[in-house]
């Protein structure tokens, strides 16, 4: 029985450790987009290289995060968490020292491996360490501090890019790790391991999943070039995806048991997740570029301009989850994507000469309100659609789906909108492609809304099936740091 109390010194040290570790991955995901134009100029990189700077990290993270949770259960959550923090810091150092784009992309892929090890561990350590009476408050504090980190991320990224340089976006992780690791080793109790989890790891499933994502992403990014290599990558990616499904179907202990999709609610909400996070992933990749390339903002101004959405999420997500708990998830999951779509269509006004107060801010406020209405109920509905013992698995699958949708959007939108390799150096061309991309993103959100309207239901009060559990209050979006404690594969 976990017995650490939050008010104790050890409890505070555990909370600090988990916040620092998850903040490394969270900050990295929010600050890199702001740095992309400067990275492109300094390394003489084309648009495809900038896409890979984002997606190399997402491919390995999405493909291996379920395995990372299983490793923690098998070998000890603190041990795997510490290994992940060290791995992430070393990879960040390589990113900061990268002499060219290929080295940066390879280092970003290594960062994703570290993120897959440390991300599942942060909340798992809280769950395994704190007394049940304090666990809810500890999770709330972890979520709150994580929200603050997300809010300041774009601002910090812009300040670093305009100040000491974009390399410090990555080098900042090194001192964070130097604080986090000693505190974890000294104050955080080990949990899991010691033979608690048995069985084989589904390494084949993890490799096939990551390989399918990588090959399909490559085919989308390089589709404009055509040729046998691109077509071969697309065919191989589809084959790897089919092989992944077959392996997960026939293995005795799969990484992603397919029978979890027998819950119609779980399947429906993950389809909504794919639509919503494809749109959001594409938006945040392109918006930071649009504000700098077409509107003429500095990196700091662009990062600061994007703050309203995160501030609204931080301030109102808990109330949104409570509202969804009272009225059910169908209305929030239907109306939230429509509000987000309206915000993205308002971004059509953001171009050369746009006013922040009249054009940019209204669009971001509408988008932020839509995210407030949508994200927390979406996560809560995922967790409420399966039995309690599979909540960690459900969260991890939803987490991976959100990341995979984002990386596919980042790869596909430049192709769909005809962005050339040098588009981010040409304000007029980028502005035209951005406007078309916003229409695509809005369309994905409308599709997600329609799926929610048609499929998501609130279970009747006397229902006893797993999907009838209460939705509860969940405040963190499934982008960084969701609990991913899985059955072993």
C-alpha positions as CSV (number, residue, x, y, z in Angstrom):
1,X,0.0,0.0,0.0
2,X,1.6,3.4,-1.0
3,X,1.9,5.5,2.1
4,X,3.8,8.7,1.2
5,X,1.8,11.8,2.3
6,X,1.8,14.9,0.1
7,X,2.5,17.2,3.1
8,X,5.8,15.3,4.0
9,X,9.2,16.4,2.7
10,X,9.4,13.1,0.7
11,X,6.0,13.8,-0.9
12,X,7.1,17.2,-2.1
13,X,10.4,15.8,-3.5
14,X,8.4,13.1,-5.4
15,X,6.1,15.8,-6.8
16,X,9.1,17.9,-7.8
17,X,10.7,15.0,-9.6
18,X,7.7,14.1,-11.6
19,X,7.0,17.7,-12.6
20,X,10.6,18.2,-13.7
21,X,10.7,15.0,-15.7
22,X,7.4,15.6,-17.5
23,X,8.2,19.2,-18.0
24,X,11.3,18.3,-20.1
25,X,9.1,16.5,-22.6
26,X,6.2,19.0,-22.4
27,X,8.4,22.1,-22.9
28,X,10.2,20.5,-25.8
29,X,6.9,19.8,-27.5
30,X,5.7,23.5,-27.1
31,X,8.9,25.4,-27.8
32,X,10.3,23.7,-30.9
33,X,7.6,24.9,-33.3
34,X,8.5,28.5,-32.5
35,X,12.2,27.8,-33.3
36,X,11.6,26.2,-36.7
37,X,12.2,29.3,-39.0
38,X,15.5,30.1,-37.3
39,X,16.6,26.5,-37.4
40,X,15.8,26.4,-41.1
41,X,17.9,29.5,-41.8
42,X,20.8,28.5,-39.6
43,X,21.1,25.0,-41.0
44,X,20.0,25.9,-44.5
45,X,17.2,23.3,-44.2
46,X,14.1,23.0,-46.5
47,X,10.5,22.6,-45.4
48,X,10.8,18.8,-45.4
49,X,13.7,19.0,-42.9
50,X,11.6,21.2,-40.6
51,X,8.7,18.7,-40.8
52,X,11.1,15.9,-39.8
53,X,12.4,18.0,-37.0
54,X,9.0,17.8,-35.5
55,X,8.0,14.3,-36.7
56,X,11.2,12.3,-35.9
57,X,10.4,12.9,-32.3
58,X,6.8,12.1,-32.6
59,X,7.4,8.8,-34.5
60,X,9.5,7.2,-31.9
61,X,7.5,8.6,-29.0
62,X,4.1,7.4,-30.4
63,X,5.5,4.1,-31.5
64,X,7.3,3.2,-28.2
65,X,5.3,4.9,-25.4
66,X,3.2,1.8,-24.7
67,X,6.4,-0.3,-24.4
68,X,7.9,2.4,-22.1
69,X,5.0,1.9,-19.7
70,X,5.5,-1.9,-19.7
71,X,9.2,-1.5,-19.1
72,X,8.5,0.5,-16.0
73,X,6.1,-2.2,-14.7
74,X,8.8,-4.9,-15.3
75,X,12.0,-3.3,-14.2
76,X,10.9,-0.6,-11.8
77,X,9.2,2.7,-12.6
78,X,11.8,4.9,-11.0
79,X,14.6,3.1,-12.7
80,X,13.0,3.4,-16.2
81,X,12.0,7.0,-15.5
82,X,15.6,8.0,-14.6
83,X,16.9,6.2,-17.6
84,X,14.4,8.1,-19.7
85,X,15.4,11.5,-18.2
86,X,19.1,10.8,-18.8
87,X,18.4,9.5,-22.3
88,X,16.3,12.6,-23.1
89,X,19.0,14.9,-21.8
90,X,21.8,13.3,-23.8
91,X,19.6,13.4,-26.9
92,X,18.8,17.1,-26.2
93,X,22.5,17.8,-26.0
94,X,23.0,16.2,-29.4
95,X,20.2,18.4,-30.8
96,X,21.8,21.5,-29.3
97,X,25.1,20.7,-30.9
98,X,23.8,19.4,-34.2
99,X,25.9,20.8,-37.1
100,X,23.3,20.1,-39.8
101,X,19.7,19.0,-40.3
102,X,20.3,15.3,-40.7
103,X,22.1,15.1,-37.3
104,X,19.3,17.2,-35.7
105,X,16.6,14.9,-37.0
106,X,18.4,11.8,-35.8
107,X,18.9,13.3,-32.4
108,X,15.2,14.3,-32.3
109,X,14.3,10.6,-33.0
110,X,16.5,9.6,-30.0
111,X,14.7,12.3,-27.9
112,X,11.5,10.5,-28.7
113,X,12.9,7.2,-27.3
114,X,13.8,9.0,-24.1
115,X,10.3,10.6,-23.9
116,X,8.7,7.2,-24.3
117,X,10.6,6.0,-21.3
118,X,10.0,9.0,-19.0
119,X,6.5,10.1,-20.0
120,X,4.6,7.1,-18.7
121,X,6.7,7.1,-15.5
122,X,5.7,10.5,-14.1
123,X,2.1,9.8,-13.2
124,X,2.8,6.1,-12.6
125,X,5.3,7.2,-9.8
126,X,2.6,9.4,-8.2
127,X,0.1,6.6,-8.4
128,X,2.5,4.1,-6.9
129,X,4.0,6.3,-4.2
130,X,1.3,8.5,-2.6
131,X,-1.3,7.4,0.0
132,X,-4.7,7.0,-1.6
133,X,-6.1,10.0,0.4
134,X,-3.4,12.3,-1.1
135,X,-3.2,10.8,-4.6
136,X,-6.0,13.0,-6.2
137,X,-4.5,16.2,-4.9
138,X,-1.0,15.1,-6.0
139,X,-2.3,14.4,-9.5
140,X,-4.0,17.8,-9.5
141,X,-0.9,19.6,-8.5
142,X,1.1,17.7,-11.2
143,X,-1.4,18.7,-13.8
144,X,-1.5,22.3,-12.6
145,X,2.3,22.7,-12.7
146,X,2.3,21.0,-16.1
147,X,-0.2,23.4,-17.4
148,X,1.9,26.3,-16.2
149,X,4.9,24.8,-18.0
150,X,2.8,24.5,-21.2
151,X,1.7,28.1,-20.8
152,X,5.2,29.5,-20.6
153,X,6.7,27.2,-23.1
154,X,6.1,29.2,-26.3
155,X,7.2,32.4,-24.5
156,X,10.4,30.8,-23.2
157,X,11.1,29.3,-26.7
158,X,10.7,32.6,-28.4
159,X,12.9,34.3,-25.8
160,X,15.6,31.7,-26.2
161,X,15.5,31.9,-30.0
162,X,15.7,35.7,-30.1
163,X,18.3,35.7,-27.3
164,X,21.0,33.1,-26.9
165,X,19.8,31.1,-29.9
166,X,17.6,28.2,-30.9
167,X,20.1,25.6,-29.7
168,X,19.2,26.6,-26.1
169,X,15.7,25.3,-26.7
170,X,17.3,21.9,-26.5
171,X,20.2,22.6,-24.2
172,X,17.8,23.8,-21.5
173,X,16.9,20.2,-20.8
174,X,20.4,19.3,-19.6
175,X,20.3,21.4,-16.3
176,X,16.7,20.2,-15.7
177,X,17.9,16.6,-15.9
178,X,20.9,17.4,-13.6
179,X,18.4,18.5,-11.0
180,X,15.8,15.7,-11.6
181,X,18.0,12.6,-11.6
182,X,19.7,13.1,-8.1
183,X,16.4,14.0,-6.5
184,X,14.7,10.9,-8.0
185,X,17.5,8.6,-6.9
186,X,17.5,10.0,-3.4
187,X,13.8,10.7,-2.6
188,X,11.6,8.6,-4.9
189,X,10.8,5.1,-3.8
190,X,11.0,2.3,-6.4
191,X,7.8,0.6,-7.5
192,X,7.1,-2.2,-9.9
193,X,9.8,-4.5,-10.9
194,X,10.9,-7.3,-8.6
195,X,9.0,-9.9,-10.6
196,X,5.7,-8.1,-10.3
197,X,5.1,-8.2,-14.0
198,X,5.7,-11.3,-16.0
199,X,5.5,-12.3,-19.6
200,X,7.2,-11.3,-22.8
201,X,7.6,-7.8,-24.1
202,X,5.9,-7.1,-27.5
203,X,9.0,-5.7,-29.0
204,X,7.9,-6.9,-32.5
205,X,4.7,-5.0,-32.1
206,X,6.5,-1.8,-31.0
207,X,9.0,-2.0,-33.9
208,X,6.2,-2.6,-36.5
209,X,4.1,0.3,-35.1
210,X,7.0,2.7,-35.2
211,X,8.2,1.5,-38.6
212,X,4.7,1.9,-40.1
213,X,4.5,5.5,-38.8
214,X,8.0,6.3,-40.0
215,X,7.5,4.9,-43.5
216,X,4.1,6.5,-44.1
217,X,5.4,9.8,-42.7
218,X,8.4,9.7,-45.1
219,X,6.1,8.9,-48.0
220,X,3.8,11.9,-47.2
221,X,6.7,14.3,-46.7
222,X,8.5,13.3,-49.9
223,X,5.4,12.7,-52.0
224,X,6.1,15.8,-54.1
225,X,9.3,14.3,-55.3
226,X,7.6,11.1,-56.5
227,X,9.7,8.1,-57.6
228,X,10.1,4.5,-56.7
229,X,11.5,5.2,-53.2
230,X,8.5,7.2,-52.2
231,X,6.0,4.6,-53.5
232,X,8.0,1.8,-52.0
233,X,7.9,3.6,-48.6
234,X,4.2,4.0,-48.8
235,X,3.6,0.3,-49.7
236,X,6.1,-0.8,-47.0
237,X,4.4,1.4,-44.5
238,X,0.9,0.0,-45.2
239,X,2.4,-3.5,-45.0
240,X,4.0,-2.8,-41.7
241,X,0.7,-1.4,-40.4
242,X,-1.2,-4.6,-41.5
243,X,1.6,-6.7,-39.9
244,X,1.2,-4.7,-36.7
245,X,-2.5,-5.4,-36.5
246,X,-2.0,-9.2,-37.2
247,X,0.8,-9.4,-34.6
248,X,-1.4,-7.7,-32.0
249,X,-4.3,-9.9,-32.9
250,X,-2.5,-13.2,-32.5
251,X,0.0,-12.6,-29.7
252,X,-0.9,-14.0,-26.3
253,X,0.2,-10.7,-24.6
254,X,0.0,-7.9,-27.1
255,X,1.2,-4.4,-26.6
256,X,-2.3,-3.2,-27.8
257,X,-4.9,-5.8,-27.2
258,X,-7.4,-5.3,-30.0
259,X,-10.4,-6.5,-27.9
260,X,-10.3,-3.2,-26.1
261,X,-11.9,-1.8,-29.3
262,X,-15.0,-3.9,-28.6
263,X,-16.2,-0.9,-26.6
264,X,-18.0,1.2,-29.2
265,X,-17.5,4.3,-27.0
266,X,-13.8,3.7,-26.8
267,X,-13.5,3.2,-30.6
268,X,-15.7,6.2,-31.4
269,X,-13.8,8.6,-29.0
270,X,-10.5,7.5,-30.5
271,X,-11.8,8.3,-34.0
272,X,-12.7,11.8,-32.6
273,X,-9.2,12.0,-31.2
274,X,-7.6,11.3,-34.6
275,X,-9.7,14.0,-36.2
276,X,-9.2,16.6,-33.5
277,X,-5.4,16.1,-32.9
278,X,-4.7,16.0,-36.6
279,X,-6.2,19.4,-36.8
280,X,-4.5,20.8,-33.7
281,X,-1.1,19.3,-34.6
282,X,-1.2,20.8,-38.0
283,X,-2.4,24.1,-36.7
284,X,0.3,24.6,-34.1
285,X,3.0,23.5,-36.5
286,X,1.9,26.0,-39.2
287,X,0.7,28.9,-37.0
288,X,4.1,29.6,-35.4
289,X,5.5,29.7,-39.0
290,X,2.7,31.8,-40.3
291,X,3.1,34.4,-37.6
292,X,6.9,34.7,-38.3
293,X,7.0,34.2,-42.1
294,X,3.9,36.0,-43.3
295,X,3.0,38.4,-40.5
296,X,6.6,39.3,-39.6
297,X,6.6,38.5,-35.9
298,X,9.8,37.8,-34.1
299,X,10.1,34.3,-32.4
300,X,9.4,35.8,-29.0
301,X,6.3,37.7,-30.4
302,X,5.0,34.5,-32.1
303,X,5.4,32.5,-29.0
304,X,3.7,35.1,-26.8
305,X,0.9,35.4,-29.3
306,X,0.0,31.8,-29.0
307,X,-0.3,31.9,-25.2
308,X,-4.1,32.6,-24.9
309,X,-5.1,29.1,-25.9
310,X,-2.9,27.5,-23.2
311,X,-4.0,30.1,-20.6
312,X,-7.6,29.3,-21.3
313,X,-6.9,25.6,-21.0
314,X,-5.1,26.0,-17.7
315,X,-7.8,28.2,-16.2
316,X,-11.0,26.4,-17.4
317,X,-10.3,22.7,-18.1
318,X,-11.2,21.5,-14.7
319,X,-14.6,23.2,-14.9
320,X,-15.2,21.8,-18.3
321,X,-14.6,18.3,-17.1
322,X,-17.0,18.9,-14.2
323,X,-19.6,20.1,-16.7
324,X,-19.2,17.1,-18.9
325,X,-19.5,14.9,-15.8
326,X,-23.0,16.4,-15.2
327,X,-24.4,16.6,-18.8
328,X,-22.5,13.8,-20.4
329,X,-19.7,13.9,-23.1
330,X,-21.8,14.1,-26.3
331,X,-22.5,17.9,-26.2
332,X,-18.9,18.9,-25.3
333,X,-17.4,16.5,-27.9
334,X,-19.8,17.8,-30.6
335,X,-19.6,21.5,-29.8
336,X,-15.9,21.7,-28.9
337,X,-14.6,20.7,-32.3
338,X,-17.0,23.1,-34.0
339,X,-15.7,26.0,-31.9
340,X,-12.1,25.0,-32.7
341,X,-13.0,24.9,-36.4
342,X,-14.5,28.4,-36.2
343,X,-11.2,29.6,-34.6
344,X,-9.2,28.1,-37.4
345,X,-11.4,29.7,-40.0
346,X,-10.9,33.0,-38.2
347,X,-7.2,32.5,-38.8
348,X,-7.9,33.1,-42.5
349,X,-7.7,36.8,-41.6
350,X,-4.2,36.4,-40.2
351,X,-1.7,37.4,-42.9
352,X,0.6,40.2,-43.9
353,X,-0.4,43.4,-42.1
354,X,-2.8,41.6,-39.7
355,X,-3.6,43.2,-36.3
356,X,-3.0,41.1,-33.3
357,X,-5.9,42.5,-31.3
358,X,-8.4,42.5,-34.2
359,X,-7.3,39.4,-36.1
360,X,-5.0,37.0,-34.2
361,X,-6.3,37.2,-30.7
362,X,-10.0,36.7,-31.5
363,X,-9.2,33.5,-33.5
364,X,-7.0,32.1,-30.7
365,X,-9.6,32.9,-28.1
366,X,-12.3,31.0,-30.0
367,X,-9.9,28.1,-30.6
368,X,-8.9,28.1,-26.9
369,X,-12.6,28.0,-25.8
370,X,-13.2,25.1,-28.1
371,X,-10.2,23.2,-26.7
372,X,-11.4,23.9,-23.2
373,X,-14.8,22.4,-24.0
374,X,-13.3,19.5,-25.8
375,X,-10.0,18.2,-24.4
376,X,-10.7,17.3,-20.8
377,X,-14.0,15.6,-21.6
378,X,-12.4,13.7,-24.4
379,X,-9.7,12.3,-22.1
380,X,-12.2,11.5,-19.4
381,X,-14.5,9.7,-21.8
382,X,-11.7,7.6,-23.0
383,X,-10.9,6.5,-19.5
384,X,-14.6,6.0,-18.7
385,X,-15.2,3.8,-21.8
386,X,-13.3,0.7,-20.4
387,X,-13.1,-1.1,-17.2
388,X,-11.0,0.4,-14.4
389,X,-8.2,-2.2,-14.7
390,X,-7.7,-1.1,-18.4
391,X,-7.8,2.6,-17.8
392,X,-4.0,2.9,-18.1
393,X,-4.0,0.9,-21.4
394,X,-6.9,3.0,-22.7
395,X,-5.0,6.3,-21.9
396,X,-1.9,5.1,-23.5
397,X,-3.6,4.1,-26.7
398,X,-5.4,7.4,-26.9
399,X,-2.1,9.2,-26.2
400,X,-0.4,7.3,-29.1
401,X,-3.4,8.0,-31.3
402,X,-3.2,11.8,-30.6
403,X,0.5,11.9,-31.4
404,X,0.2,9.8,-34.5
405,X,-2.6,12.0,-35.8
406,X,-0.5,15.1,-35.2
407,X,2.6,13.7,-37.0
408,X,0.5,12.6,-40.0
409,X,-1.0,16.1,-40.2
410,X,2.4,17.8,-40.1
411,X,3.5,15.5,-42.9
412,X,0.4,15.7,-45.1
413,X,-0.7,19.4,-44.9
414,X,2.2,20.8,-46.9
415,X,1.5,18.1,-49.6
416,X,-2.2,18.9,-49.6
417,X,-1.7,22.6,-49.9
418,X,1.2,22.6,-52.4
419,X,3.9,24.0,-50.2
420,X,7.2,23.9,-51.9
421,X,10.5,23.1,-50.2
422,X,11.3,26.8,-49.8
423,X,7.8,27.9,-49.0
424,X,8.7,29.1,-45.5
425,X,11.2,31.5,-47.1
426,X,8.5,33.1,-49.3
427,X,5.8,35.0,-47.3
428,X,3.2,35.2,-50.1
429,X,3.4,31.5,-51.0
430,X,3.4,30.4,-47.4
431,X,0.4,32.6,-46.6
432,X,-1.6,31.2,-49.4
433,X,-0.8,27.6,-48.4
434,X,-1.5,28.4,-44.7
435,X,-5.0,29.6,-45.5
436,X,-5.8,26.4,-47.4
437,X,-4.4,24.4,-44.6
438,X,-6.7,26.1,-42.1
439,X,-9.7,24.9,-44.2
440,X,-8.4,21.3,-44.2
441,X,-8.0,21.5,-40.4
442,X,-11.4,23.0,-39.9
443,X,-12.8,20.1,-42.1
444,X,-11.1,17.5,-39.9
445,X,-12.7,19.1,-36.8
446,X,-16.1,19.1,-38.3
447,X,-15.7,15.4,-39.1
448,X,-14.7,14.8,-35.5
449,X,-17.8,16.7,-34.3
450,X,-20.0,14.6,-36.6
451,X,-18.5,11.4,-35.3
452,X,-19.1,12.5,-31.7
453,X,-22.7,13.5,-32.5
454,X,-23.5,10.2,-34.2
455,X,-21.7,7.8,-31.8
456,X,-21.0,9.2,-28.3
457,X,-23.7,8.5,-25.8
458,X,-24.1,9.0,-22.0
459,X,-24.8,5.6,-20.4
460,X,-28.1,5.2,-18.4
461,X,-27.8,5.6,-14.6
462,X,-28.4,1.9,-14.0
463,X,-26.0,0.6,-16.6
464,X,-23.4,-1.9,-15.2
465,X,-21.1,-2.3,-18.3
466,X,-17.5,-1.0,-18.2
467,X,-18.3,1.9,-20.4
468,X,-20.9,3.1,-17.8
469,X,-18.3,4.2,-15.3
470,X,-18.4,7.8,-14.3
471,X,-16.4,10.1,-16.5
472,X,-14.7,11.9,-13.5
473,X,-12.6,15.0,-13.6
474,X,-9.6,14.8,-15.9
475,X,-7.7,18.0,-16.7
476,X,-4.7,17.0,-18.7
477,X,-4.9,16.5,-22.5
478,X,-3.5,13.3,-23.9
479,X,-0.5,15.0,-25.4
480,X,2.1,14.8,-22.7
481,X,2.3,12.9,-19.5
482,X,-0.9,10.8,-19.4
483,X,-0.6,7.7,-17.2
484,X,0.4,4.8,-19.4
485,X,0.7,1.8,-17.1
486,X,0.1,-1.1,-19.3
487,X,-0.3,-4.9,-19.2
488,X,3.1,-6.4,-20.2
489,X,3.6,-7.6,-23.7
